[in-house]
Amino acid sequence: MTHMRSRRTVLFAAAAAALTGFGFQQAAQKSAPTTAKVINPVIEGFKKTTVASVADAVDQVIGRRGFLSHDMRPRTLQGDAAKFVGPATTALMRQATPEKAVPALSAKHSVAMIDAAQPGAVGVIVIENGLDVAGLGGLMGTAAKARGVAGIIIDGGARDLSEVRALGLPVYSRSVVPSSSVGRYATVAQDVPVNCAGVEIKPGDIIVAGEDGVVAVPKDRAMEVLKRAQEIDERESKMVPLIKQYKALTKAIEKFNRI
């Protein structure tokens, strides 16, 4: 079994290399959208902000939390490599009897979501009460990378981490488990509003992920949230020199009303 797993890891590493090479480019031309990349100024703006500032901005602008639960953590990549921003595309899984959780149905909508994803999209997979079930592994990770997906968020478990890490695909999940959804869960919907780790996420909402965690920004208020996040970042950058000068926070807090 160890030998088989090691061989799979090598194969996925080779696949990762191929994804950046000529072979992948040819394959992508057949299956992925061929339109030129469109630069979205809102997405690009969020890429330059911090996750913490975006969380604060959602609190202030929307009046409710946008940050996902504390156990939604990066599992494959770390540091800057784990950061991504993009519009959400969703899939929902629920517990099912074994006869309804057959391979063709256990990940049907998750697979369809990935296969239809546009480059830069963020896949959001919700497994209801599924911390002990993996919603993504090496094969689905390979498909997501081939589609140009920016990252994956799983309210549930992830597996095959070494294979997905070799692909260079950032994955956040609430747990890490070796289990399969087959025989346990079945997908029930694609591109619908979902409750993910305590936050409602609708298709098209902006997902901002980094080492501090994950924040969902409602798409219809994204510009307002971005502007507030930028203001927060600018204010904090002005506070740092004062803190260093006085070797204390008090004066900076008094001047900028920020902590």
Legacy VTK file of the C-alpha trace (Angstrom):
# vtk DataFile Version 3.0
C-alpha trace
ASCII
DATASET POLYDATA
POINTS 259 float
0.000 0.000 0.000
2.864 2.384 0.835
4.496 1.580 -2.488
1.237 2.255 -4.311
0.782 5.585 -2.511
4.368 6.608 -3.291
3.845 5.724 -6.919
0.672 7.829 -6.987
2.567 10.749 -5.506
5.185 10.477 -8.235
2.482 10.305 -10.880
0.730 13.383 -9.520
4.047 15.242 -9.390
4.558 14.385 -13.031
1.042 15.596 -13.764
1.815 18.853 -12.003
4.864 19.364 -14.188
2.839 18.544 -17.268
0.228 21.132 -16.339
2.795 23.871 -16.848
4.205 22.364 -20.019
3.295 22.066 -23.654
1.213 18.941 -23.210
-1.159 20.648 -20.788
-1.440 23.694 -23.004
-2.626 21.496 -25.850
-5.110 19.660 -23.636
-6.388 22.877 -22.109
-7.071 24.308 -25.554
-9.503 21.458 -26.165
-11.429 21.638 -22.895
-10.924 25.016 -21.219
-12.319 28.371 -22.350
-10.222 29.966 -25.087
-11.157 33.580 -24.489
-8.447 36.010 -23.417
-8.089 36.559 -19.685
-10.203 39.466 -18.483
-8.701 41.546 -15.685
-11.279 42.203 -12.980
-10.237 45.313 -11.007
-12.213 44.214 -7.931
-10.507 40.820 -7.845
-7.118 42.427 -8.387
-7.854 44.924 -5.632
-8.657 42.193 -3.124
-5.413 40.416 -4.020
-3.527 43.434 -2.650
-5.420 43.579 0.647
-5.009 41.440 3.752
-7.516 38.797 4.796
-7.867 40.450 8.216
-8.720 43.823 6.677
-11.305 42.198 4.419
-12.875 40.462 7.444
-13.085 43.792 9.280
-14.467 45.497 6.190
-17.275 42.943 5.842
-18.121 43.443 9.527
-18.368 47.196 9.013
-20.021 47.368 5.596
-22.330 44.344 5.646
-22.982 44.248 9.388
-22.379 40.504 9.749
-19.416 38.165 9.678
-17.830 37.134 6.428
-15.014 35.055 7.908
-15.303 31.274 7.862
-14.802 29.146 10.979
-11.376 29.087 12.626
-10.757 25.477 11.553
-10.897 26.354 7.847
-7.158 26.115 7.285
-4.729 25.781 4.346
-3.861 22.109 3.911
-1.636 21.847 0.841
0.324 25.086 0.499
1.508 27.686 2.983
2.522 31.355 3.014
1.980 33.397 -0.125
1.462 30.205 -2.113
-1.755 29.583 -0.169
-3.254 32.981 -1.002
-5.947 33.357 -3.637
-8.955 35.477 -4.562
-11.776 34.592 -6.921
-15.521 34.233 -7.501
-17.216 31.265 -5.848
-18.744 28.305 -7.626
-20.452 25.864 -5.271
-21.437 22.240 -4.732
-23.502 20.739 -1.894
-23.242 17.216 -0.432
-25.577 15.488 2.039
-25.627 12.168 3.843
-27.199 9.422 1.773
-27.915 5.727 2.000
-25.309 3.449 0.380
-27.496 2.757 -2.649
-27.722 6.507 -3.319
-24.087 7.223 -2.518
-22.678 5.200 -5.385
-19.557 6.510 -7.192
-21.615 8.103 -9.985
-23.599 10.183 -7.483
-21.308 10.709 -4.495
-19.374 13.491 -6.228
-21.556 14.165 -9.281
-22.184 17.863 -8.696
-18.707 18.523 -7.292
-17.151 17.055 -10.416
-19.564 18.954 -12.667
-18.751 22.165 -10.808
-15.034 21.714 -11.376
-15.438 20.643 -15.003
-17.467 23.809 -15.698
-15.265 26.183 -13.684
-13.796 29.221 -15.389
-10.115 30.064 -14.849
-9.673 31.933 -11.573
-12.845 30.567 -9.972
-12.858 29.239 -6.406
-14.537 25.892 -5.831
-16.609 25.785 -2.621
-17.661 22.279 -1.562
-19.986 21.959 1.422
-20.392 18.532 3.058
-23.189 18.853 5.583
-21.982 17.460 8.932
-19.095 15.949 7.010
-15.872 16.616 8.907
-15.081 12.901 8.669
-15.603 12.774 4.898
-13.198 13.974 2.201
-14.761 16.164 -0.459
-11.683 16.355 -2.658
-8.630 14.235 -3.404
-5.955 13.869 -6.028
-8.141 13.190 -9.059
-10.522 16.094 -8.479
-7.520 18.264 -7.597
-5.925 17.426 -10.929
-9.101 18.427 -12.776
-9.336 21.679 -10.799
-5.732 22.569 -11.607
-6.280 21.766 -15.280
-9.271 24.110 -15.345
-7.237 26.940 -13.843
-9.213 27.009 -10.585
-7.632 29.489 -8.148
-8.289 27.330 -5.089
-10.686 25.014 -3.301
-12.624 25.581 -0.065
-14.145 22.521 1.645
-16.551 22.601 4.563
-15.528 19.047 5.371
-12.382 17.028 4.807
-9.631 16.796 2.226
-7.339 13.884 1.372
-4.439 12.965 -0.931
-2.644 16.073 0.308
0.764 15.139 -1.086
-0.684 14.645 -4.568
-2.638 17.902 -4.473
0.374 19.738 -3.041
2.466 18.478 -5.958
-0.078 20.028 -8.312
0.395 23.429 -6.651
-3.331 23.734 -5.922
-4.203 25.591 -2.700
-6.879 23.774 -0.714
-8.537 24.914 2.508
-10.630 22.504 4.546
-11.945 22.053 8.061
-10.358 18.618 8.443
-8.007 16.107 6.865
-9.306 12.547 6.569
-8.547 9.544 4.325
-12.207 8.594 3.860
-14.258 8.593 0.665
-17.722 10.032 0.227
-18.735 6.878 -1.662
-21.258 4.917 0.378
-21.753 7.829 2.760
-22.660 11.058 0.953
-24.116 12.185 -2.353
-24.000 15.582 -3.998
-27.399 17.211 -4.369
-26.826 20.579 -6.064
-24.389 22.749 -7.960
-24.055 26.546 -8.006
-26.592 27.179 -5.257
-26.289 29.265 -2.068
-24.567 27.226 0.654
-23.764 27.678 4.329
-20.019 27.159 4.433
-18.287 27.066 7.826
-20.803 29.493 9.319
-21.171 31.889 6.388
-23.659 31.929 3.535
-21.862 31.880 0.195
-23.656 32.459 -3.083
-22.248 31.699 -6.536
-20.196 34.687 -7.653
-19.372 35.920 -4.138
-15.710 36.885 -3.797
-13.577 34.473 -1.763
-10.428 35.917 -0.177
-8.126 33.279 1.321
-4.787 33.477 3.101
-2.946 32.124 6.132
-5.216 34.099 8.482
-8.245 32.234 7.115
-10.994 32.703 4.541
-13.503 35.522 4.029
-16.546 35.563 1.738
-17.568 38.931 0.307
-21.121 39.316 -1.096
-20.745 40.022 -4.794
-23.274 42.876 -4.806
-21.323 44.749 -2.091
-17.818 43.789 -3.181
-16.747 47.274 -4.292
-17.839 48.821 -0.990
-16.038 46.146 1.006
-12.888 46.511 -1.089
-12.829 50.285 -0.585
-13.215 49.887 3.188
-10.519 47.183 3.311
-8.148 49.476 1.429
-8.898 52.281 3.886
-8.150 49.944 6.790
-4.870 48.839 5.238
-3.838 52.451 4.621
-4.711 53.485 8.174
-2.725 50.624 9.673
0.296 51.420 7.519
0.259 54.944 8.976
0.008 53.603 12.523
3.176 51.513 12.330
5.667 54.447 12.358
3.912 55.956 15.398
4.025 52.667 17.283
7.716 52.312 16.536
8.377 55.939 17.503
6.589 55.816 20.867
7.166 52.111 21.494
3.512 51.887 22.513
0.079 51.479 20.948
-1.887 54.056 22.939
-1.091 57.184 20.919
-1.640 55.394 17.614
-5.019 54.101 18.801
-6.042 57.563 19.985
-5.129 59.151 16.671
-6.525 56.506 14.297
-9.256 54.899 16.434
-8.071 51.483 15.272
-6.790 48.321 16.886
LINES 1 260
259 0 1 2 3 4 5 6 7 8 9 10 11 12 13 14 15 16 17 18 19 20 21 22 23 24 25 26 27 28 29 30 31 32 33 34 35 36 37 38 39 40 41 42 43 44 45 46 47 48 49 50 51 52 53 54 55 56 57 58 59 60 61 62 63 64 65 66 67 68 69 70 71 72 73 74 75 76 77 78 79 80 81 82 83 84 85 86 87 88 89 90 91 92 93 94 95 96 97 98 99 100 101 102 103 104 105 106 107 108 109 110 111 112 113 114 115 116 117 118 119 120 121 122 123 124 125 126 127 128 129 130 131 132 133 134 135 136 137 138 139 140 141 142 143 144 145 146 147 148 149 150 151 152 153 154 155 156 157 158 159 160 161 162 163 164 165 166 167 168 169 170 171 172 173 174 175 176 177 178 179 180 181 182 183 184 185 186 187 188 189 190 191 192 193 194 195 196 197 198 199 200 201 202 203 204 205 206 207 208 209 210 211 212 213 214 215 216 217 218 219 220 221 222 223 224 225 226 227 228 229 230 231 232 233 234 235 236 237 238 239 240 241 242 243 244 245 246 247 248 249 250 251 252 253 254 255 256 257 258
